[in-house]
Amino acid sequence: MIIDFTGKRALVTGAAHGIGRGIAEALAADGAQVIATDILAEKLTDLDASQGGRITAIAADLTVKSDITALVAAHGPFDILVHSAGGVRGQVGRPLEDISEADWHAIVGINMTASFLLAQAVAPGMKKAGSGRMVFISSGAGLGVSLTGIQAYAAAKAGEIGLTRQLAHELGPFGITVNSVAPGFVRSNPASEAQWQSYGEEGQKALLSRIAMRRLGQVSDIANAVLFLVSDKAPWINGQTLPVDGGK
Ligand SMILES: NC(=O)c1ccc[n+]([C@@H]2O[C@H](COP(=O)([O-])OP(=O)(O)OC[C@H]3O[C@@H](n4cnc5c(N)ncnc54)[C@H](O)[C@@H]3O)[C@@H](O)[C@H]2O)c1
């Protein structure tokens, strides 16, 4: 199967590092013009030059609606949206009683609310074109109990999955598909690395033994699934959440 994104414009969030960066680079390598965004401006600088100039890096805070609308107004319309920005925002699992409203909103804001705001911003251009592809990077935490122990993370990721289903029905008649990829454990950010280290040798072995493929995920495992879903090879896959977790 040959996937070619020549002539397509993609918006990829969370592109400073980790999974979002891998997706931005993979889309550009296969021909897309990519607007790669993240709140970490200093970590975006080397992206501009990569993949033959097909990536343009723009810093934005995706919890701020005006940042999103400005980004889409200046660089849209887009054929593809991949929302990978998110994560746990430096938090760790704590008892319910210790969680402040600010802690809650920080995680829900960038994972779930940003999915809604980004979809809202790119949908008009996709409707006009009569086609479009959206993928939200959710998590196994939205399908079951989160290994992080973070209530807001589990809730936000489940929310992204619900939004995926709902938007698929709303936007399908306009030729737009909305899907989600739910990664398993990938050592792609400081939080997942710290979590991995905290398990110790025995805990790491136990975690691997629960994964059918007996290994953790890599950024390319996630990016490859996303590339298929946003390609013209997946026109009738809609409203789905694809676990990419090595098998449980
Ligand atoms: N790594 C894993 O094991 C794993 C597992 C399941 C799901 N996920 C999800 O995959 C996605 C990517 O994870 P990752 O491992 O690449 O993590 P990551 O921390 O490398 O990437 C998240 C990115 O989001 C950006 N971001 C955070 N707040 C932002 C804001 N307000 N505005 C703009 N950008 C902001 C961060 O700067 C960061 O670059 C996340 O949504 C995460 O929840 C990761």
The ligand as an SDF file (V2000), in Angstrom:
LIG
                    3D

 44 48  0  0  0  0  0  0  0  0999 V2000
    3.7640    8.2350   25.8250 N   0  0  0  0  0  0  0  0  0  0  0  0
    2.7960    7.4150   26.2030 C   0  0  0  0  0  0  0  0  0  0  0  0
    3.0320    6.3750   26.8160 O   0  0  0  0  0  0  0  0  0  0  0  0
    1.3680    7.7450   25.8600 C   0  0  0  0  0  0  0  0  0  0  0  0
    0.4110    6.7580   26.0580 C   0  0  0  0  0  0  0  0  0  0  0  0
   -0.9030    7.0340   25.7550 C   0  0  0  0  0  0  0  0  0  0  0  0
   -1.2490    8.2740   25.2640 C   0  0  0  0  0  0  0  0  0  0  0  0
   -0.3040    9.2340   25.0970 N   0  0  0  0  0  0  0  0  0  0  0  0
   -0.7400   10.5310   24.5660 C   0  0  0  0  0  0  0  0  0  0  0  0
   -0.0340   10.7730   23.3640 O   0  0  0  0  0  0  0  0  0  0  0  0
    0.1020   12.1790   23.1860 C   0  0  0  0  0  0  0  0  0  0  0  0
    1.5700   12.5030   22.9490 C   0  0  0  0  0  0  0  0  0  0  0  0
    2.3080   12.0520   24.0610 O   0  0  0  0  0  0  0  0  0  0  0  0
    3.8910   12.0990   24.1110 P   0  0  0  0  0  0  0  0  0  0  0  0
    4.3490   10.8750   24.7750 O   0  0  0  0  0  0  0  0  0  0  0  0
    4.4260   12.4610   22.7790 O   0  0  0  0  0  0  0  0  0  0  0  0
    4.0740   13.2790   25.1680 O   0  0  0  0  0  0  0  0  0  0  0  0
    4.8450   14.6220   25.0550 P   0  0  0  0  0  0  0  0  0  0  0  0
    4.8400   15.2240   26.4150 O   0  0  0  0  0  0  0  0  0  0  0  0
    6.1520   14.3890   24.3860 O   0  0  0  0  0  0  0  0  0  0  0  0
    3.9270   15.4590   24.0700 O   0  0  0  0  0  0  0  0  0  0  0  0
    2.8930   16.2590   24.4890 C   0  0  0  0  0  0  0  0  0  0  0  0
    3.1480   17.6320   23.8870 C   0  0  0  0  0  0  0  0  0  0  0  0
    2.0320   18.4800   24.1660 O   0  0  0  0  0  0  0  0  0  0  0  0
    2.5590   19.7760   24.3350 C   0  0  0  0  0  0  0  0  0  0  0  0
    1.6310   20.6390   25.0550 N   0  0  0  0  0  0  0  0  0  0  0  0
    1.2840   20.5360   26.3550 C   0  0  0  0  0  0  0  0  0  0  0  0
    0.4780   21.5520   26.6910 N   0  0  0  0  0  0  0  0  0  0  0  0
    0.3100   22.3220   25.5830 C   0  0  0  0  0  0  0  0  0  0  0  0
   -0.4360   23.5000   25.2970 C   0  0  0  0  0  0  0  0  0  0  0  0
   -1.1660   24.1290   26.2320 N   0  0  0  0  0  0  0  0  0  0  0  0
   -0.4030   23.9880   24.0410 N   0  0  0  0  0  0  0  0  0  0  0  0
    0.3420   23.3750   23.0780 C   0  0  0  0  0  0  0  0  0  0  0  0
    1.0490   22.2550   23.2830 N   0  0  0  0  0  0  0  0  0  0  0  0
    1.0290   21.7340   24.5270 C   0  0  0  0  0  0  0  0  0  0  0  0
    3.8350   19.5500   25.1470 C   0  0  0  0  0  0  0  0  0  0  0  0
    4.7020   20.6720   25.1040 O   0  0  0  0  0  0  0  0  0  0  0  0
    4.4010   18.3070   24.4950 C   0  0  0  0  0  0  0  0  0  0  0  0
    5.3430   18.6160   23.4790 O   0  0  0  0  0  0  0  0  0  0  0  0
   -0.4630   12.8380   24.4380 C   0  0  0  0  0  0  0  0  0  0  0  0
   -1.7870   13.2440   24.1760 O   0  0  0  0  0  0  0  0  0  0  0  0
   -0.4380   11.7230   25.4550 C   0  0  0  0  0  0  0  0  0  0  0  0
   -1.4110   11.9070   26.4480 O   0  0  0  0  0  0  0  0  0  0  0  0
    1.0040    8.9890   25.3720 C   0  0  0  0  0  0  0  0  0  0  0  0
  1  2  1  0
  2  3  2  0
  2  4  1  0
  4  5  1  0
  4 44  2  0
  5  6  2  0
  6  7  1  0
  7  8  2  0
  8  9  1  0
  8 44  1  0
  9 10  1  0
  9 42  1  0
 10 11  1  0
 11 12  1  0
 11 40  1  0
 12 13  1  0
 13 14  1  0
 14 15  2  0
 14 16  1  0
 14 17  1  0
 17 18  1  0
 18 19  2  0
 18 20  1  0
 18 21  1  0
 21 22  1  0
 22 23  1  0
 23 24  1  0
 23 38  1  0
 24 25  1  0
 25 26  1  0
 25 36  1  0
 26 27  1  0
 26 35  1  0
 27 28  2  0
 28 29  1  0
 29 30  1  0
 29 35  2  0
 30 31  1  0
 30 32  2  0
 32 33  1  0
 33 34  2  0
 34 35  1  0
 36 37  1  0
 36 38  1  0
 38 39  1  0
 40 41  1  0
 40 42  1  0
 42 43  1  0
M  CHG  2   8   1  16  -1
M  END
$$$$
